[in-house]
Amino acid sequence: MEIQWRKSSRSSDSDGSNCLELAEQGGEILIRESDNPDVIIRTTRVKLRAFLGGAKQGEFDDLA
């Protein structure tokens, strides 16, 4: 089964290569960069939820 990658509608690069993509496979969450798709980070929903919660609260704004 082919992995269905998803990216944010806020990805601003016109060719779509300047963004992060996420997918789900076998209960894991996969994360990759569009311009380097061979490098994939695997994580869990619990860890991703914790990270997104912090991001929504602005904990990483100084890095953007």
TIRO-2110 file (N, C-alpha, C; in Angstrom, 1 decimal):
// TIRO-2110
0.8, -1.2, 0.0, N, 1, A
0.0, 0.0, 0.0, CA, 1, A
0.9, 1.3, 0.0, C, 1, A
0.6, 2.2, -0.9, N, 2, A
1.4, 3.4, -1.0, CA, 2, A
1.1, 4.3, 0.1, C, 2, A
2.1, 5.0, 0.6, N, 3, A
1.9, 6.0, 1.7, CA, 3, A
1.3, 7.2, 1.1, C, 3, A
0.3, 7.7, 1.8, N, 4, A
-0.4, 9.0, 1.4, CA, 4, A
0.1, 10.1, 2.2, C, 4, A
1.0, 10.9, 1.7, N, 5, A
1.7, 12.0, 2.3, CA, 5, A
0.7, 13.2, 2.3, C, 5, A
0.7, 14.0, 3.4, N, 6, A
-0.1, 15.2, 3.4, CA, 6, A
0.8, 16.4, 3.9, C, 6, A
0.4, 17.6, 3.3, N, 7, A
1.2, 18.8, 3.7, CA, 7, A
0.2, 19.9, 4.0, C, 7, A
0.7, 20.8, 4.7, N, 8, A
-0.2, 22.0, 5.2, CA, 8, A
-0.6, 22.8, 4.0, C, 8, A
-1.8, 23.3, 4.0, N, 9, A
-2.2, 24.3, 3.0, CA, 9, A
-1.5, 25.6, 3.1, C, 9, A
-0.7, 25.8, 4.2, N, 10, A
0.1, 27.0, 4.4, CA, 10, A
1.5, 26.9, 3.8, C, 10, A
1.8, 25.8, 3.2, N, 11, A
3.1, 25.6, 2.5, CA, 11, A
3.1, 26.7, 1.4, C, 11, A
4.1, 27.5, 1.5, N, 12, A
4.1, 28.7, 0.6, CA, 12, A
4.9, 28.6, -0.7, C, 12, A
5.8, 27.6, -0.8, N, 13, A
6.6, 27.4, -2.0, CA, 13, A
5.7, 26.9, -3.1, C, 13, A
5.9, 27.6, -4.3, N, 14, A
5.0, 27.3, -5.4, CA, 14, A
5.2, 25.9, -6.0, C, 14, A
6.4, 25.3, -5.8, N, 15, A
6.6, 24.0, -6.3, CA, 15, A
6.3, 22.9, -5.3, C, 15, A
6.0, 23.3, -4.0, N, 16, A
5.6, 22.4, -3.0, CA, 16, A
6.8, 21.7, -2.3, C, 16, A
8.0, 22.2, -2.6, N, 17, A
9.2, 21.5, -2.0, CA, 17, A
9.7, 22.1, -0.7, C, 17, A
9.0, 23.1, -0.2, N, 18, A
9.5, 23.9, 1.0, CA, 18, A
8.5, 23.6, 2.2, C, 18, A
8.3, 22.3, 2.5, N, 19, A
7.3, 22.0, 3.6, CA, 19, A
7.6, 20.7, 4.2, C, 19, A
7.0, 20.5, 5.3, N, 20, A
7.0, 19.1, 5.9, CA, 20, A
5.8, 18.4, 5.5, C, 20, A
5.9, 17.1, 5.4, N, 21, A
4.8, 16.2, 5.0, CA, 21, A
4.6, 15.2, 6.1, C, 21, A
3.4, 14.8, 6.4, N, 22, A
3.0, 13.8, 7.4, CA, 22, A
2.2, 12.7, 6.7, C, 22, A
2.3, 11.5, 7.3, N, 23, A
1.5, 10.4, 6.9, CA, 23, A
1.4, 9.4, 8.1, C, 23, A
0.5, 8.5, 7.9, N, 24, A
0.2, 7.5, 8.9, CA, 24, A
0.5, 6.1, 8.3, C, 24, A
1.2, 5.2, 9.0, N, 25, A
1.5, 3.9, 8.5, CA, 25, A
1.6, 2.9, 9.6, C, 25, A
0.8, 2.0, 9.7, N, 26, A
0.9, 0.9, 10.7, CA, 26, A
0.9, 1.5, 12.2, C, 26, A
0.1, 2.5, 12.4, N, 27, A
0.0, 3.1, 13.7, CA, 27, A
1.1, 4.1, 14.1, C, 27, A
2.0, 4.3, 13.2, N, 28, A
3.1, 5.3, 13.4, CA, 28, A
2.8, 6.5, 12.5, C, 28, A
3.3, 7.7, 13.0, N, 29, A
3.2, 8.9, 12.2, CA, 29, A
4.6, 9.1, 11.6, C, 29, A
4.6, 9.4, 10.3, N, 30, A
5.8, 9.6, 9.5, CA, 30, A
5.9, 11.1, 9.2, C, 30, A
7.1, 11.6, 9.3, N, 31, A
7.3, 13.0, 8.9, CA, 31, A
8.6, 13.1, 8.0, C, 31, A
8.4, 13.9, 7.0, N, 32, A
9.6, 14.1, 6.1, CA, 32, A
9.6, 15.5, 5.5, C, 32, A
10.7, 15.9, 4.9, N, 33, A
10.7, 17.2, 4.2, CA, 33, A
10.5, 16.9, 2.7, C, 33, A
9.7, 17.8, 2.1, N, 34, A
9.4, 17.6, 0.7, CA, 34, A
10.7, 17.6, -0.2, C, 34, A
11.7, 18.4, 0.2, N, 35, A
12.9, 18.4, -0.7, CA, 35, A
13.9, 17.4, -0.3, C, 35, A
13.7, 16.5, 0.7, N, 36, A
14.5, 15.5, 1.1, CA, 36, A
13.7, 14.3, 1.5, C, 36, A
12.9, 13.7, 0.6, N, 37, A
11.9, 12.7, 1.0, CA, 37, A
12.5, 11.4, 1.4, C, 37, A
13.8, 11.1, 1.3, N, 38, A
14.3, 9.8, 1.7, CA, 38, A
14.6, 9.8, 3.2, C, 38, A
14.6, 10.9, 3.9, N, 39, A
14.8, 10.9, 5.3, CA, 39, A
13.4, 11.0, 6.0, C, 39, A
13.1, 10.0, 6.7, N, 40, A
11.7, 9.9, 7.3, CA, 40, A
11.9, 9.7, 8.8, C, 40, A
11.2, 10.5, 9.6, N, 41, A
11.1, 10.4, 11.0, CA, 41, A
9.9, 9.7, 11.4, C, 41, A
10.0, 8.7, 12.3, N, 42, A
8.8, 7.9, 12.7, CA, 42, A
8.5, 8.3, 14.2, C, 42, A
7.3, 8.5, 14.5, N, 43, A
6.9, 8.9, 15.9, CA, 43, A
5.5, 8.3, 16.2, C, 43, A
5.0, 8.6, 17.3, N, 44, A
3.7, 8.1, 17.7, CA, 44, A
2.7, 9.3, 17.7, C, 44, A
1.4, 9.0, 17.8, N, 45, A
0.4, 10.0, 17.8, CA, 45, A
0.5, 10.8, 19.1, C, 45, A
0.9, 10.1, 20.2, N, 46, A
1.0, 10.7, 21.5, CA, 46, A
2.1, 11.8, 21.5, C, 46, A
3.3, 11.4, 21.0, N, 47, A
4.4, 12.4, 20.9, CA, 47, A
4.1, 13.5, 19.9, C, 47, A
3.4, 13.2, 18.8, N, 48, A
3.1, 14.3, 17.9, CA, 48, A
2.1, 15.2, 18.5, C, 48, A
1.1, 14.7, 19.2, N, 49, A
0.1, 15.5, 19.9, CA, 49, A
0.7, 16.4, 20.9, C, 49, A
1.7, 15.9, 21.7, N, 50, A
2.4, 16.8, 22.7, CA, 50, A
3.2, 17.9, 22.0, C, 50, A
3.9, 17.6, 20.9, N, 51, A
4.6, 18.6, 20.1, CA, 51, A
3.7, 19.6, 19.5, C, 51, A
2.6, 19.2, 18.9, N, 52, A
1.7, 20.2, 18.3, CA, 52, A
1.0, 21.1, 19.4, C, 52, A
0.7, 20.5, 20.5, N, 53, A
0.2, 21.3, 21.6, CA, 53, A
1.1, 22.4, 22.0, C, 53, A
2.4, 22.1, 22.1, N, 54, A
3.4, 23.1, 22.4, CA, 54, A
3.6, 24.2, 21.3, C, 54, A
3.5, 23.7, 20.1, N, 55, A
3.6, 24.6, 18.9, CA, 55, A
2.4, 25.6, 18.9, C, 55, A
1.3, 25.1, 19.2, N, 56, A
0.1, 25.9, 19.2, CA, 56, A
0.1, 27.0, 20.3, C, 56, A
0.8, 26.7, 21.4, N, 57, A
1.0, 27.6, 22.5, CA, 57, A
2.2, 28.6, 22.2, C, 57, A
2.9, 28.4, 21.1, N, 58, A
3.9, 29.3, 20.8, CA, 58, A
5.3, 29.0, 21.3, C, 58, A
5.5, 27.8, 21.9, N, 59, A
6.7, 27.4, 22.5, CA, 59, A
7.9, 27.4, 21.5, C, 59, A
7.7, 27.3, 20.3, N, 60, A
8.8, 27.2, 19.3, CA, 60, A
8.8, 28.4, 18.3, C, 60, A
8.1, 29.4, 18.7, N, 61, A
8.0, 30.6, 17.8, CA, 61, A
9.3, 31.3, 17.5, C, 61, A
10.2, 31.2, 18.5, N, 62, A
11.5, 31.8, 18.4, CA, 62, A
12.4, 31.1, 17.3, C, 62, A
12.0, 29.9, 16.9, N, 63, A
12.8, 29.1, 15.9, CA, 63, A
12.3, 29.4, 14.5, C, 63, A
11.1, 30.0, 14.3, N, 64, A
10.5, 30.2, 13.0, CA, 64, A
10.9, 31.6, 12.5, C, 64, A
END
